[in-house]
Amino acid sequence: MIKKPFLLTALVCLSTLLAGCEHQTDKITVAVGPAVSATEQLSHQILQNYGIKLDALNLRQERFVDALDGVEEGDIDLSLGLLGLPAEGIERLQAATGDVKLLGLSDEVIAQLEQQTGYRRFVIPKGSYKFVEQDVLTVAAFAVLMANTQTINDEMGYQLAKTMYEQAPELNHAQARFMTLENALKGGEQLPIHPGAKRFYEEQGLTVSLPVAELGKVSSKSEYLVGTGSNGGDYYSLGKELTQQWSQSIPGTNFTNLKSHASLENLANLNDNKLDLGMTVQVAAGDALAGRGHFAEKAVDNIAFIGQLYPEVFQAVTRSHYHLNAFDDLQQ
């Protein structure tokens, strides 16, 4: 950590020497997202694009809610996350500390990311949080819902999309405001769409130019498992509301939302037929289909796009008295 005075650290070590003092480090502590997550992948790419050696930092694989708690308590200097905007956890952190700040990305690093990944330039407008007094440059992609083509038949795909977009105004989650027909196909570029979802969108007057997924021999069923995310994240809380809504609105069905490490784990579990539906970021879904990155050894060929959920915005969160003003300050 960079903010603990050396003298204090030394005194703590001396006072606990007989009990066994843990190894102290002056490395900057950065939370890079849950293990095996899209956030962790993106965080590593950004740090490397800045020329920062990963082993020069104390990297922590943390759920977003735990990472923000660490920022509040002084255990973590910087938390990196793909989050909805605004993120409730960041607002809570500001209410508790009063000195939260966001670090932006440079134009050069954003350009590199656009060449390397499917993430695109995004501006967090001033006023998005009360403490954001000027625009912050970053990158974003879309959170999307993907279906297992071996378990979600044509009619179920239709009902899922129909319920999502017709009843979105009834959801309490802040990110549900992005679930509109106008936004429905965003993030679906280069992803195969579920034929049932396509039928619904075309009935609503949308032009659907996405390739259509081929369904397997789907047997009728009533129980469906949905991979969402971890407690405290948008995936889990929004997924909980969606599964309740589907269960209540689609006759003869019961949907259960399952905790997970989010995007990559959900895609892997869809591939292994452990899930019927999974929430993920569009970039990870594209990599899974193409057999890139995390999926280089095993592409995922049984997934289909149901619809867009909300923008996932990369947000780098610290506190003013930690004296990190830019990613370059992570260089040691």
C-alpha positions as CSV (number, residue, x, y, z in Angstrom):
1,M,0.0,0.0,0.0
2,I,1.2,3.5,-0.7
3,K,-0.5,5.4,2.1
4,K,0.8,3.7,5.3
5,P,3.7,5.6,6.8
6,F,6.9,3.6,7.1
7,L,7.2,4.4,10.8
8,L,3.7,3.1,11.5
9,T,4.3,-0.1,9.5
10,A,7.5,-0.7,11.4
11,L,5.9,-0.1,14.8
12,V,3.0,-2.5,13.9
13,C,5.6,-5.1,12.9
14,L,7.6,-4.7,16.1
15,S,4.5,-4.9,18.3
16,T,3.3,-8.1,16.6
17,L,6.7,-9.7,16.0
18,L,6.3,-12.4,18.6
19,A,2.8,-13.3,17.1
20,G,4.3,-13.5,13.6
21,C,4.3,-10.3,11.5
22,E,3.0,-10.8,8.0
23,H,5.2,-9.6,5.2
24,Q,4.6,-5.9,4.5
25,T,4.7,-4.4,1.0
26,D,4.9,-0.9,-0.3
27,K,3.4,-2.0,-3.6
28,I,0.3,-0.2,-4.8
29,T,-2.8,-2.4,-4.3
30,V,-5.2,-2.6,-7.2
31,A,-8.4,-4.7,-7.3
32,V,-8.7,-6.0,-10.9
33,G,-12.1,-7.7,-10.6
34,P,-13.3,-11.2,-9.8
35,A,-11.0,-14.1,-10.8
36,V,-11.5,-15.3,-14.4
37,S,-13.7,-12.4,-15.3
38,A,-14.0,-10.0,-18.2
39,T,-13.1,-7.2,-15.8
40,E,-9.8,-8.9,-14.9
41,Q,-8.9,-9.5,-18.5
42,L,-9.6,-5.8,-19.4
43,S,-7.8,-4.5,-16.3
44,H,-4.7,-6.5,-17.2
45,Q,-4.8,-5.2,-20.8
46,I,-5.1,-1.6,-19.7
47,L,-2.3,-1.9,-17.2
48,Q,0.0,-3.5,-19.8
49,N,-0.9,-0.8,-22.3
50,Y,0.3,1.8,-19.9
51,G,3.6,-0.2,-19.7
52,I,3.0,-1.2,-16.1
53,K,4.4,-4.6,-15.0
54,L,1.7,-6.6,-13.3
55,D,4.2,-8.0,-10.8
56,A,5.1,-4.5,-9.7
57,L,1.6,-4.1,-8.2
58,N,-0.2,-6.0,-5.5
59,L,-3.1,-7.3,-7.6
60,R,-6.3,-8.4,-5.8
61,Q,-9.1,-10.5,-7.4
62,E,-12.1,-9.1,-5.7
63,R,-15.8,-8.9,-6.2
64,F,-16.8,-5.3,-6.9
65,V,-18.6,-4.8,-3.6
66,D,-15.6,-6.1,-1.7
67,A,-13.1,-4.0,-3.7
68,L,-15.0,-0.8,-3.0
69,D,-15.1,-1.8,0.7
70,G,-11.4,-2.1,0.5
71,V,-11.0,1.3,-1.0
72,E,-13.1,2.7,1.8
73,E,-11.2,0.9,4.5
74,G,-7.7,1.7,3.2
75,D,-6.8,-1.8,2.1
76,I,-7.1,-1.1,-1.7
77,D,-5.7,2.0,-3.5
78,L,-7.6,1.5,-6.8
79,S,-10.6,-0.6,-7.8
80,L,-11.1,-1.4,-11.5
81,G,-14.5,-2.6,-12.6
82,L,-17.0,-2.9,-15.5
83,L,-20.1,-1.4,-13.9
84,G,-23.4,0.2,-14.8
85,L,-23.5,4.0,-14.7
86,P,-24.1,5.2,-12.2
87,A,-22.9,2.4,-10.0
88,E,-24.7,2.2,-6.6
89,G,-21.6,0.9,-4.9
90,I,-19.6,4.0,-6.0
91,E,-22.3,6.3,-4.8
92,R,-22.3,4.5,-1.4
93,L,-18.5,4.9,-1.2
94,Q,-18.8,8.6,-1.9
95,A,-21.5,9.0,0.8
96,A,-19.2,7.2,3.3
97,T,-15.9,8.9,2.5
98,G,-16.6,12.2,0.6
99,D,-13.4,12.0,-1.4
100,V,-14.0,9.5,-4.3
101,K,-12.5,10.1,-7.7
102,L,-12.4,8.4,-11.0
103,L,-9.3,7.9,-13.1
104,G,-9.7,8.3,-16.9
105,L,-7.9,6.6,-19.7
106,S,-5.6,8.4,-22.1
107,D,-6.6,8.8,-25.8
108,E,-3.6,6.6,-26.7
109,V,-4.6,3.7,-24.5
110,I,-8.2,3.9,-25.6
111,A,-7.1,3.7,-29.3
112,Q,-5.0,0.7,-28.4
113,L,-7.9,-1.0,-26.7
114,E,-10.2,-0.4,-29.7
115,Q,-7.7,-2.2,-31.9
116,Q,-7.1,-5.0,-29.4
117,T,-10.6,-5.6,-28.1
118,G,-14.3,-5.0,-28.7
119,Y,-14.4,-2.2,-26.1
120,R,-15.1,1.3,-27.5
121,R,-14.4,4.8,-26.3
122,F,-17.0,6.1,-23.8
123,V,-17.3,9.4,-22.0
124,I,-18.6,9.4,-18.4
125,P,-20.3,12.8,-18.4
126,K,-19.7,15.3,-15.7
127,G,-22.5,15.0,-13.1
128,S,-22.8,11.2,-13.5
129,Y,-21.8,11.2,-9.9
130,K,-22.0,14.3,-7.7
131,F,-18.2,14.3,-7.4
132,V,-17.5,14.1,-11.1
133,E,-17.0,17.7,-12.1
134,Q,-15.6,17.1,-15.6
135,D,-16.0,14.4,-18.3
136,V,-14.0,11.2,-17.8
137,L,-12.7,9.2,-20.8
138,T,-12.9,5.5,-20.6
139,V,-14.2,2.5,-22.6
140,A,-17.4,0.5,-22.5
141,A,-19.3,-2.4,-24.0
142,F,-22.8,-3.8,-23.6
143,A,-24.0,-6.4,-21.1
144,V,-26.1,-8.9,-23.0
145,L,-28.3,-11.9,-22.3
146,M,-27.2,-15.1,-24.1
147,A,-29.2,-18.3,-24.5
148,N,-28.2,-21.9,-24.7
149,T,-29.3,-23.1,-28.2
150,Q,-29.6,-26.6,-26.8
151,T,-32.2,-25.8,-24.2
152,I,-34.0,-22.6,-25.2
153,N,-36.5,-23.3,-28.0
154,D,-38.0,-20.8,-30.5
155,E,-41.0,-20.0,-28.4
156,M,-39.1,-19.5,-25.2
157,G,-36.6,-17.2,-26.9
158,Y,-39.6,-15.2,-28.1
159,Q,-41.2,-15.0,-24.6
160,L,-37.9,-14.0,-23.0
161,A,-37.4,-11.1,-25.3
162,K,-41.0,-10.1,-25.1
163,T,-41.2,-10.1,-21.3
164,M,-37.8,-8.3,-21.0
165,Y,-38.7,-5.3,-23.1
166,E,-42.5,-5.0,-22.6
167,Q,-42.2,-5.2,-18.8
168,A,-38.8,-3.5,-18.2
169,P,-40.5,-0.3,-16.9
170,E,-41.8,-2.5,-14.0
171,L,-38.3,-3.4,-12.8
172,N,-36.7,-1.4,-10.0
173,H,-33.1,-1.8,-11.0
174,A,-31.4,1.4,-12.2
175,Q,-29.9,-0.2,-15.3
176,A,-33.3,-1.4,-16.4
177,R,-33.9,2.0,-18.0
178,F,-31.6,0.9,-20.8
179,M,-33.8,-2.0,-21.6
180,T,-35.8,-0.5,-24.4
181,L,-36.7,-1.6,-28.0
182,E,-34.5,1.2,-29.2
183,N,-31.5,-0.3,-27.5
184,A,-32.5,-4.0,-27.8
185,L,-30.0,-5.0,-30.6
186,K,-27.0,-2.9,-29.3
187,G,-24.2,-5.2,-28.5
188,G,-25.5,-7.9,-30.8
189,E,-23.2,-7.0,-33.7
190,Q,-21.4,-10.1,-34.9
191,L,-23.4,-12.3,-32.5
192,P,-25.9,-14.8,-33.7
193,I,-29.4,-13.9,-32.6
194,H,-31.9,-16.5,-31.2
195,P,-34.6,-17.0,-33.8
196,G,-37.4,-16.6,-31.2
197,A,-36.0,-13.2,-30.1
198,K,-35.6,-12.2,-33.8
199,R,-39.3,-13.0,-34.4
200,F,-40.3,-10.7,-31.5
201,Y,-38.1,-7.8,-32.6
202,E,-39.4,-8.0,-36.2
203,E,-43.0,-8.0,-34.9
204,Q,-42.1,-4.7,-33.2
205,G,-40.9,-3.2,-36.4
206,L,-37.1,-3.6,-35.9
207,T,-34.9,-4.5,-38.8
208,V,-32.7,-7.5,-37.6
209,S,-29.6,-8.0,-39.7
210,L,-27.8,-10.3,-37.3
211,P,-27.0,-13.9,-38.3
212,V,-29.6,-16.3,-37.0
213,A,-28.5,-19.1,-34.6
214,E,-29.3,-22.7,-35.3
215,L,-31.2,-24.4,-32.5
216,G,-30.5,-28.0,-31.4
217,K,-33.2,-30.6,-30.7
218,V,-34.6,-28.8,-27.7
219,S,-36.8,-30.8,-25.3
220,S,-39.7,-29.1,-23.5
221,K,-38.8,-28.1,-19.9
222,S,-40.1,-25.9,-17.1
223,E,-37.0,-25.3,-14.9
224,Y,-34.3,-22.8,-16.2
225,L,-31.0,-21.8,-14.7
226,V,-29.7,-18.3,-15.3
227,G,-26.0,-17.4,-14.6
228,T,-25.9,-13.8,-13.3
229,G,-23.0,-12.5,-11.1
230,S,-21.8,-12.0,-7.6
231,N,-23.6,-10.3,-4.7
232,G,-23.3,-6.6,-4.9
233,G,-22.9,-6.5,-8.7
234,D,-25.4,-5.3,-11.3
235,Y,-25.6,-8.7,-12.9
236,Y,-26.8,-10.5,-9.8
237,S,-29.4,-7.8,-8.7
238,L,-30.8,-7.2,-12.2
239,G,-30.7,-11.0,-12.9
240,K,-32.7,-11.6,-9.7
241,E,-35.5,-9.2,-10.9
242,L,-35.5,-10.7,-14.4
243,T,-35.8,-14.3,-13.2
244,Q,-38.7,-13.4,-10.9
245,Q,-40.4,-11.5,-13.8
246,W,-40.0,-14.4,-16.2
247,S,-41.3,-16.9,-13.7
248,Q,-44.4,-14.8,-13.0
249,S,-45.1,-13.9,-16.7
250,I,-44.3,-17.1,-18.7
251,P,-46.8,-19.8,-17.8
252,G,-45.5,-23.1,-16.5
253,T,-41.9,-22.0,-15.9
254,N,-39.5,-21.3,-13.0
255,F,-36.3,-19.4,-13.5
256,T,-33.5,-19.5,-10.9
257,N,-30.7,-17.0,-10.9
258,L,-27.3,-18.4,-9.9
259,K,-24.3,-16.5,-8.4
260,S,-21.2,-16.7,-10.5
261,H,-18.0,-14.8,-11.4
262,A,-20.1,-13.3,-14.2
263,S,-19.2,-13.1,-17.9
264,L,-16.5,-15.8,-18.6
265,E,-17.8,-18.3,-16.1
266,N,-21.4,-17.9,-17.5
267,L,-20.2,-18.5,-21.0
268,A,-18.2,-21.6,-20.0
269,N,-21.2,-23.0,-18.1
270,L,-23.4,-22.4,-21.1
271,N,-20.9,-24.3,-23.2
272,D,-21.0,-27.2,-20.7
273,N,-24.9,-27.1,-20.7
274,K,-24.9,-26.2,-17.0
275,L,-26.9,-23.0,-17.7
276,D,-29.9,-22.1,-19.9
277,L,-29.2,-18.4,-19.9
278,G,-26.2,-16.3,-19.0
279,M,-25.5,-12.6,-18.6
280,T,-22.2,-11.5,-20.1
281,V,-20.4,-8.6,-21.8
282,Q,-20.6,-8.6,-25.6
283,V,-16.8,-8.7,-26.0
284,A,-16.6,-11.9,-24.0
285,A,-19.4,-13.5,-26.0
286,G,-17.6,-12.6,-29.2
287,D,-14.4,-14.1,-28.0
288,A,-16.2,-17.2,-26.9
289,L,-17.8,-17.8,-30.3
290,A,-14.5,-17.1,-32.1
291,G,-12.3,-19.2,-29.8
292,R,-10.2,-16.2,-28.7
293,G,-8.5,-15.3,-25.5
294,H,-9.9,-17.2,-22.6
295,F,-11.7,-19.5,-25.0
296,A,-8.7,-20.2,-27.3
297,E,-8.7,-23.9,-26.4
298,K,-12.5,-24.4,-26.5
299,A,-14.8,-22.1,-28.5
300,V,-18.4,-21.8,-27.4
301,D,-20.8,-22.7,-30.3
302,N,-24.1,-23.1,-28.5
303,I,-25.0,-19.6,-27.6
304,A,-27.4,-17.1,-29.1
305,F,-28.1,-13.4,-28.4
306,I,-31.5,-12.6,-26.8
307,G,-31.0,-8.9,-26.2
308,Q,-29.0,-6.0,-24.7
309,L,-29.2,-5.2,-21.0
310,Y,-27.2,-2.1,-20.3
311,P,-23.8,-0.4,-21.0
312,E,-20.9,-1.9,-19.0
313,V,-18.6,1.1,-18.3
314,F,-15.0,0.6,-17.2
315,Q,-14.6,2.7,-14.0
316,A,-11.4,3.1,-12.0
317,V,-12.2,4.2,-8.5
318,T,-9.8,5.7,-5.9
319,R,-9.9,8.3,-3.1
320,S,-8.3,11.7,-3.3
321,H,-6.0,11.2,-0.3
322,Y,-4.4,8.1,-1.9
323,H,-2.8,10.6,-4.3
324,L,-3.4,8.6,-7.5
325,N,-4.3,11.1,-10.3
326,A,-3.7,9.0,-13.4
327,F,-2.7,5.5,-14.4
328,D,0.8,6.7,-14.9
329,D,1.0,7.2,-11.1
330,L,1.0,3.4,-10.8
331,Q,4.5,3.3,-12.2
332,Q,7.0,2.6,-9.5
